[in-house]
Amino acid sequence: MAEHEHVRVAVIGSGFGGLGAAVRLRREGITDFVVLERADSVGGTWRDNSYPGCACDVPSHLYSFSFAPNPDWPRTFSGQEHIRAYLEHVTDVFRLRPHIRLNSEVKRMTWDAEQLRWDIETTGGNLSADVVVSATGPLSDPKIPDIPGLDSFPGKVFHSARWDHDYDLRGKRVAMVGTGASAIQIVPSIQPEVSRLTLFQRTPPWVMPRVDRAISPLERGLHRALPLTAQLRRGLLWGIRELQVQAFTKRPGELGFVEQLARRNMARAIKDPALRARLTPDYRIGCKRILLSSTYYPALAQPNVEVVASGLTEVRGSTLIAADGSEAEADAIVFGTGFRVTDMPIAERVVGADGRTLAESWKNGMEALRGATAAGFPNLMTIIGPNTGLGNSSMILMIEAQLNYLADFLRQLDVLGGRAALDARPGAVRAWNRTVQERMKRTVWNTGGCTSWYLDASGRNTTIWPGTTTEFRRATRRVDLAEYTLVRAPRKTTGRAPAQQPVEPMEPVEPMEPREPREPREIDA
């Protein structure tokens, strides 16, 4: 990497968000960009998560880009290896490899107010960019709880997202910590080969059957010959979930029927009433993500599995102690304890216009205008930003909506001409987030009686979008310049940059329905 390389756009991350951004840039005619990837290959979370049984819980034809359909998905729910291969395929088909800088982790990123650019330090060298697209994703940095004595454990310890394939679990006593989406796939995959499996469960999940099957050669051939059939399949999958979301966001009481189905699913596999009681959640279904598996409960019913209905609190040598005082011996500990979602590590490395990091700006909770831009961080856009997650559908739909917003953001900068930057107005950010949080109050994620990874340290839901994907797409179809301040390069007449004029409070906006754009207020940096 050149010492003082400058590009128009720098994209951070090469998962679905980063590769999607790169494709969109090329389709907009922008070729002066780089994709900075800290690892040695593309794929994001689908590169990092290679644990046994790893697969997606969203149907394959919906969990893929609309502009890059794959007629050859082998199963209705694809495994990790097929999704990773798909992302490699997208990288090649759209000729993205010349733009990708592997082994280039962003160490620090600082806004240069005089040059109106981001100065970026990476492990592969330094560069600058007019615009930065942060697509690091919320499922990129594993979270391992701070457990007393863990350092003294003599056996093997690893996180599900950093699976040690060189360590043989066969015949071992294994402790699985956590009962989220990763754990319910790992447990049935390793249960037949370990001598003893102890599952430490703080909160039981709601689990529904996974209606997975192989996609026949006839279906795949039909999708290849008639691409419209694949589009119809995708549209049907999307429409079903779009209708379902109303129960999550507006009428959580209607989810009682789904709970009954989940209870019957459990009863079919778990005959022991004591075990069934430990596995039955005490919160409304949907409050945490509904997990899909047809093998999880049967695995827990096996004689070599023990479910400890409390969390791991202490390690004494090879003895693991739960919060209820029970003990278990283990040769290996596997943590399925999730990721740093509400305190994304990249935020600690981004220094904005006022010298504060994004993490400092978000110390009371993440907030971003339309899930994309934060006040005080000009020309920085986040893909899968605050309150853009989904509880029941495909994140690819949300990513593509954000890519529309990115494309219009860059078009607006072109129209404005010269050296310019757009900075989200604090009033606009507050107005957007007030509306989001007001809508959040009635959702199952806030009223369902659970504590989930959707909530930050203060209990605020900064992760999930409280509406349909249609509403979000409408809200992000274009940039409303009234929500931004236009920043120009400082004038040279005084020999120093004039102080930035304060931004006047704006009237509340209705973020779900963007208004006709007005001219942005123009100030000097």
C-alpha positions in Angstrom: 0.0 0.0 0.0 1.4 3.4 -1.0 2.5 5.7 1.9 0.2 8.5 1.0 -2.5 6.9 -1.1 -5.8 8.7 -1.4 -9.0 7.2 -2.6 -12.5 8.5 -3.0 -14.1 5.8 -0.8 -12.7 3.4 1.7 -14.9 0.4 2.7 -14.0 -1.4 6.0 -14.9 -5.1 6.0 -15.6 -7.7 3.3 -18.6 -9.5 4.5 -22.1 -9.0 3.0 -22.1 -5.3 3.9 -18.6 -4.5 2.6 -18.9 -6.5 -0.6 -22.3 -5.2 -1.3 -21.0 -1.6 -0.9 -18.1 -2.4 -3.3 -20.6 -3.8 -5.9 -22.8 -0.7 -5.5 -19.8 1.6 -6.0 -18.9 -0.1 -9.2 -22.5 0.0 -10.4 -22.5 3.8 -9.7 -19.4 4.2 -11.8 -17.1 4.7 -8.9 -13.8 2.7 -9.3 -11.6 4.8 -7.0 -12.2 2.8 -3.8 -10.6 0.2 -1.6 -12.0 -2.5 0.6 -9.9 -2.9 3.8 -10.1 -6.4 5.3 -8.3 -7.4 8.5 -8.2 -11.1 7.6 -6.6 -13.0 4.8 -9.8 -13.7 2.8 -13.3 -12.2 2.3 -16.4 -13.5 3.9 -16.9 -11.7 7.2 -18.9 -13.7 9.7 -19.3 -16.5 7.2 -15.5 -16.8 7.1 -15.0 -16.6 10.9 -17.8 -18.9 11.9 -16.8 -22.4 10.8 -18.0 -24.4 13.8 -19.6 -27.8 13.3 -23.1 -27.5 12.0 -22.8 -23.8 11.1 -25.6 -22.7 8.8 -28.0 -19.8 8.2 -31.5 -19.6 9.8 -32.8 -17.5 6.9 -33.8 -19.3 3.6 -31.0 -19.3 1.0 -32.9 -17.5 -1.7 -33.6 -14.7 0.7 -30.2 -14.6 2.3 -28.4 -13.5 -0.9 -28.1 -10.3 -2.9 -31.0 -9.4 -5.2 -28.5 -8.4 -7.8 -26.6 -11.6 -7.6 -29.1 -14.5 -7.4 -27.8 -18.0 -7.0 -29.9 -20.6 -8.7 -27.7 -23.4 -7.4 -28.3 -23.2 -3.6 -28.1 -26.9 -2.5 -30.5 -26.6 0.4 -33.4 -24.4 1.6 -31.2 -23.3 4.5 -27.5 -23.1 3.4 -24.5 -24.1 5.4 -21.6 -21.9 6.1 -19.4 -23.3 3.4 -21.9 -22.6 0.7 -22.5 -19.0 1.9 -18.8 -18.3 2.0 -18.4 -19.8 -1.5 -21.2 -17.5 -2.6 -19.4 -14.4 -1.3 -16.2 -15.5 -3.0 -18.2 -15.9 -6.2 -19.7 -12.4 -5.9 -16.1 -11.1 -5.4 -15.0 -12.6 -8.6 -18.1 -12.0 -10.8 -18.1 -8.3 -9.9 -14.3 -8.0 -10.3 -13.7 -6.7 -6.7 -10.4 -8.4 -6.0 -8.2 -5.5 -7.3 -9.9 -3.2 -4.8 -9.5 -5.5 -1.8 -6.6 -5.1 0.7 -6.3 -8.2 2.8 -4.5 -8.2 6.1 -5.3 -4.5 6.5 -6.9 -4.0 9.9 -8.0 -0.4 10.6 -6.1 0.7 13.7 -7.2 4.3 13.8 -9.2 6.7 11.6 -9.2 10.4 12.1 -11.2 13.2 10.4 -8.9 15.9 8.9 -11.0 19.1 9.0 -8.7 21.1 6.8 -8.4 18.5 4.0 -12.0 17.2 4.5 -10.9 13.6 4.4 -10.4 10.6 6.7 -6.8 9.7 7.5 -6.7 5.9 8.0 -4.0 3.9 9.7 -4.0 0.1 8.9 -1.7 -2.8 9.6 -1.0 -2.8 5.8 -0.1 0.9 5.6 -1.7 4.3 5.7 -4.1 6.0 3.3 -6.8 8.7 3.2 -10.3 8.8 1.8 -13.0 11.3 1.1 -15.7 9.0 2.3 -15.6 5.9 4.6 -18.1 3.1 4.6 -17.9 1.1 7.8 -19.2 -2.4 7.2 -17.5 -4.3 10.1 -20.9 -5.8 11.1 -22.2 -6.5 14.5 -21.2 -10.2 14.5 -17.5 -9.7 14.0 -15.8 -9.5 17.5 -16.5 -12.4 19.8 -17.5 -11.8 23.4 -16.2 -14.1 26.1 -17.4 -13.4 29.7 -15.0 -12.5 32.4 -15.1 -15.7 34.5 -12.9 -16.0 37.6 -10.4 -18.8 37.3 -10.8 -19.2 33.5 -7.1 -18.6 33.0 -6.3 -21.5 35.3 -8.3 -24.0 33.2 -5.9 -26.7 32.1 -7.9 -27.8 29.0 -8.8 -26.1 25.7 -10.9 -22.9 25.6 -12.3 -21.3 22.4 -15.2 -19.2 21.1 -17.6 -20.6 18.5 -16.4 -17.9 16.1 -12.8 -19.0 16.5 -13.2 -22.7 16.3 -10.1 -24.7 16.8 -10.3 -27.4 14.1 -7.0 -28.9 15.2 -8.4 -29.9 18.6 -10.2 -33.3 18.5 -13.3 -33.3 20.7 -13.9 -37.0 20.3 -14.1 -38.8 23.7 -13.7 -35.5 25.6 -15.8 -33.9 28.3 -17.0 -30.7 26.8 -18.7 -27.7 28.3 -20.9 -25.6 26.0 -21.5 -22.1 27.5 -24.5 -20.4 26.0 -27.7 -21.4 24.3 -28.0 -19.0 21.3 -28.0 -19.5 17.6 -24.5 -21.0 17.5 -25.0 -23.4 20.4 -28.1 -25.0 19.1 -26.2 -25.9 15.9 -23.0 -27.0 17.8 -24.7 -29.2 20.4 -26.3 -31.7 18.0 -23.1 -31.7 15.8 -20.7 -32.7 18.6 -23.0 -34.6 21.0 -22.5 -38.0 19.3 -18.7 -37.9 19.5 -18.0 -36.4 22.9 -18.0 -38.6 26.1 -19.9 -35.9 28.1 -21.5 -32.7 27.1 -22.5 -30.1 29.8 -24.6 -27.2 28.6 -24.6 -24.1 30.7 -27.9 -22.4 30.1 -28.7 -19.0 31.6 -31.9 -18.5 29.6 -33.6 -21.2 27.5 -34.4 -20.2 23.9 -37.6 -20.8 22.0 -36.9 -23.3 19.3 -39.0 -24.1 16.3 -38.5 -27.0 13.8 -36.1 -26.3 11.0 -37.9 -27.2 7.8 -34.7 -27.8 5.8 -34.4 -30.0 2.7 -32.2 -30.5 -0.3 -33.2 -28.4 -3.3 -33.7 -30.8 -6.2 -31.8 -30.7 -9.4 -35.1 -30.1 -11.2 -35.7 -26.9 -9.1 -32.1 -25.7 -9.6 -32.4 -26.3 -13.3 -35.7 -24.4 -13.4 -34.1 -21.4 -11.6 -31.2 -21.4 -14.1 -33.4 -21.6 -17.1 -36.1 -19.2 -15.9 -34.6 -16.7 -13.4 -38.0 -15.3 -12.8 -38.9 -18.4 -10.9 -36.1 -17.7 -8.4 -37.3 -14.1 -8.1 -40.8 -15.4 -7.3 -39.4 -17.8 -4.7 -37.5 -14.9 -3.1 -40.5 -12.7 -3.2 -42.7 -15.3 -1.5 -40.2 -15.8 1.3 -39.9 -12.1 1.8 -43.7 -11.5 1.7 -44.3 -14.1 4.4 -41.8 -12.5 6.7 -43.1 -9.0 6.0 -46.6 -10.1 7.1 -45.2 -11.8 10.2 -43.3 -8.8 11.5 -46.6 -7.1 12.5 -46.9 -9.5 15.4 -43.4 -8.7 16.6 -43.7 -4.9 16.3 -47.4 -4.1 16.9 -49.3 -7.1 18.4 -47.0 -9.3 20.5 -50.1 -10.8 22.2 -50.8 -12.7 19.0 -47.6 -14.7 19.4 -49.2 -17.0 22.0 -50.3 -19.4 19.3 -46.7 -19.7 18.1 -45.6 -20.4 21.7 -48.0 -23.3 21.7 -46.4 -24.7 18.6 -43.0 -24.3 20.1 -44.1 -26.1 23.3 -45.4 -29.0 21.3 -42.1 -29.2 19.4 -40.3 -29.5 22.6 -42.7 -32.1 24.1 -42.2 -34.4 21.1 -38.5 -34.7 21.8 -38.2 -34.1 25.6 -40.1 -36.7 27.5 -38.5 -36.0 30.9 -40.7 -33.4 32.6 -37.9 -32.0 34.8 -35.7 -31.4 31.7 -38.7 -30.0 29.8 -39.2 -27.5 32.7 -35.6 -26.4 32.5 -35.9 -25.9 28.8 -39.1 -23.9 28.8 -38.7 -20.1 28.5 -40.6 -17.8 30.8 -40.7 -14.9 28.3 -42.8 -14.2 25.2 -41.6 -16.0 22.1 -39.8 -13.5 19.8 -38.3 -11.4 22.6 -35.1 -13.2 21.8 -34.5 -14.5 18.3 -36.5 -17.6 17.6 -34.1 -20.4 16.9 -34.6 -23.1 14.3 -33.5 -26.6 14.8 -35.0 -30.1 14.5 -32.0 -31.8 16.2 -31.3 -29.6 19.3 -33.9 -31.1 21.6 -33.2 -34.7 20.6 -29.5 -34.1 21.3 -30.3 -32.7 24.8 -32.4 -35.9 25.6 -29.3 -38.1 25.1 -27.8 -39.8 28.2 -24.3 -38.2 27.7 -25.8 -34.6 27.9 -26.5 -32.6 31.0 -28.3 -29.3 31.0 -27.3 -26.9 33.8 -30.0 -24.3 34.1 -27.7 -21.5 35.2 -24.7 -19.7 33.9 -21.0 -20.5 34.4 -19.6 -18.4 37.2 -16.3 -19.8 38.2 -13.6 -22.2 37.1 -11.4 -24.1 39.6 -8.9 -26.1 37.6 -10.9 -28.5 35.5 -14.0 -28.1 37.6 -16.7 -25.7 36.3 -19.0 -24.1 38.8 -22.5 -22.8 37.9 -24.4 -20.0 39.6 -26.7 -22.7 41.2 -23.6 -24.3 42.9 -23.6 -27.4 40.6 -20.2 -28.6 39.4 -19.0 -30.3 36.2 -15.6 -31.6 35.0 -14.5 -30.7 31.6 -11.6 -31.1 29.2 -12.7 -28.3 26.9 -14.9 -25.2 27.1 -16.7 -23.8 24.1 -18.2 -20.3 24.4 -21.2 -19.6 22.3 -21.7 -16.3 24.1 -22.2 -13.9 21.1 -20.5 -10.8 20.0 -19.8 -7.2 20.9 -22.9 -5.8 19.2 -23.9 -2.7 21.1 -20.3 -1.6 21.7 -18.7 -2.2 18.3 -14.9 -2.1 18.7 -14.4 -0.1 15.5 -16.1 2.8 17.2 -13.1 3.1 19.6 -10.8 3.7 16.6 -12.8 6.4 14.8 -12.0 10.0 15.8 -14.5 12.6 14.6 -14.5 16.3 13.9 -14.5 17.4 17.6 -11.6 15.0 18.5 -13.9 12.5 20.2 -14.1 8.9 19.3 -17.3 7.4 18.0 -17.4 5.2 21.1 -17.3 8.3 23.3 -20.1 9.9 21.2 -22.1 6.7 21.8 -21.3 6.2 25.5 -25.0 6.6 26.3 -26.1 4.3 23.5 -25.6 4.0 19.8 -27.5 6.5 17.6 -27.3 7.2 13.9 -29.5 9.0 11.4 -31.4 6.4 9.5 -29.0 3.8 10.9 -26.2 5.2 8.8 -24.6 8.5 9.9 -23.6 10.0 13.3 -23.4 13.7 14.1 -19.8 14.9 14.2 -18.5 12.3 11.9 -18.7 13.8 8.4 -18.7 11.5 5.3 -18.8 8.4 7.5 -21.5 5.9 6.8 -22.2 2.7 8.6 -23.7 -0.4 7.0 -25.7 -2.4 9.5 -25.6 0.6 11.9 -27.8 1.2 15.0 -31.3 -0.1 14.9 -31.0 -1.7 11.5 -31.1 -5.3 12.6 -34.0 -7.7 12.0 -35.6 -10.2 14.4 -37.3 -12.4 11.8 -36.0 -11.8 8.3 -32.9 -11.4 6.1 -30.3 -8.8 6.9 -29.5 -8.6 3.2 -32.7 -6.7 2.6 -31.6 -4.1 5.1 -28.1 -3.9 3.7 -29.4 -3.3 0.2 -31.6 -0.5 1.5 -28.6 1.1 3.1 -26.6 0.7 -0.1 -29.4 2.8 -1.8 -28.8 5.5 0.8 -25.0 5.3 0.3 -25.4 5.7 -3.4 -27.6 8.8 -3.0 -25.2 10.2 -0.4 -22.3 10.1 -3.0 -24.5 11.5 -5.7 -25.4 14.5 -3.4 -21.7 15.1 -2.8 -21.1 15.1 -6.6 -24.0 17.6 -7.1 -22.6 19.9 -4.4 -19.2 19.9 -6.2 -15.8 20.9 -4.9 -14.3 19.7 -1.6 -17.3 19.0 0.5 -18.6 16.8 3.3 -22.0 16.1 4.8 -22.4 15.9 8.6 -25.6 14.6 10.1 -27.3 17.4 12.1 -27.6 16.5 15.8 -31.3 17.5 15.8 -32.0 15.2 12.9 -30.3 12.3 14.6 -32.3 12.9 17.8 -35.6 13.2 15.9 -34.9 9.9 14.0 -34.0 8.0 17.2 -36.9 9.4 19.2 -39.3 8.0 16.6 -37.5 4.7 16.5 -37.4 4.3 20.3 -41.1 5.4 20.5 -42.1 2.6 18.1 -39.8 0.2 19.9 -41.9 0.5 23.1 -44.7 -1.7 21.9 -42.5 -4.4 20.3 -42.0 -7.9 21.6 -38.3 -7.1 22.0 -39.1 -4.5 24.6 -42.2 -5.9 26.2 -41.5 -9.7 26.0 -39.9 -10.0 29.4 -36.4 -11.0 28.4 -32.9 -9.6 28.4 -31.3 -10.1 25.0 -28.2 -9.1 23.0 -30.4 -6.6 21.3 -30.3 -4.4 24.4 -27.3 -2.2 25.4 -25.9 -1.8 29.0 -28.7 0.7 29.9 -31.4 -1.6 28.6 -32.2 0.3 25.4 -32.7 -1.6 22.2 -30.1 -0.1 19.8 -30.0 -3.1 17.5 -33.4 -3.9 16.0 -35.5 -2.0 13.4 -39.0 -1.8 14.8 -40.8 -2.0 11.5 -40.9 -3.7 8.1 -38.2 -3.8 5.5 -40.5 -1.9 3.2 -40.7 1.0 5.7 -36.9 1.0 6.0 -36.3 0.9 2.3 -38.7 3.8 1.9 -36.9 5.8 4.7 -33.5 5.3 3.1 -34.3 5.6 -0.6 -32.7 9.1 -0.7 -30.7 11.5 1.4 -32.7 14.4 2.8 -30.2 17.3 2.8 -32.3 19.1 5.4 -30.9 16.5 7.8 -27.3 17.4 7.1 -24.9 20.2 7.4 -22.7 20.9 4.4 -19.0 21.3 5.4 -16.6 23.1 3.1 -12.8 23.4 3.3 -11.7 26.3 5.4 -11.0 29.6 3.8 -7.4 30.7 3.6 -7.8 34.4 4.1 -7.3 34.5 7.9 -4.6 31.8 7.9 -6.6 29.6 10.2 -9.9 27.7 10.0 -12.8 29.6 11.4 -14.8 28.1 14.2 -17.8 26.0 13.1 -21.0 27.8 13.4 -23.5 26.2 15.8 -26.2 24.2 14.2 -29.7 25.5 15.0 -32.2 23.0 16.4 -34.3 21.6 13.6 -38.0 20.9 13.7 -38.9 17.3 14.4 -39.0 15.2 11.2 -41.0 12.1 10.4 -38.2 9.7 9.7 -40.4 6.9 8.3 -41.4 9.1 5.4 -38.5 11.3 4.1 -39.5 14.8 3.1 -38.6 16.6 -0.1 -35.0 17.5 0.3 -34.0 21.1 1.0 -30.6 22.7 0.5 -28.2 21.9 3.4 -26.8 24.7 5.5 -23.3 25.5 4.4 -20.5 26.2 6.9 -16.7 26.2 6.9 -14.9 23.4 8.7 
